[in-house]
Amino acid sequence: MRIPPESLEWRFKRLRSIVSEWEIRYNQLPEQVISSFEAFDMDSIQLLAEERRNLERLIPEMQEFISRWEEC
């Protein structure tokens, strides 16, 4: 089944929007780590570090996916 091009364009636009939201979230993490450190909340710092690692992996993977499939 072939998907109409407009539908694919919309989907790629949505994926780019998600990546943009991830980048914003990634840039907010240092401030949250500082706040958690000041509150001696080591559990939150651990969760934020894990989230950072996930975003560092997901963002470039999704960008590559979008680039690869938009060219098709």
Secondary structure by P-SEA (a helix, b strand, c coil): ccccaaaaaaaaaaaaaaaaaaaaaaaaaaaaaaaaaaacaaaaaaaaaaaaaaaaaaaaaaaaaaaaaaac
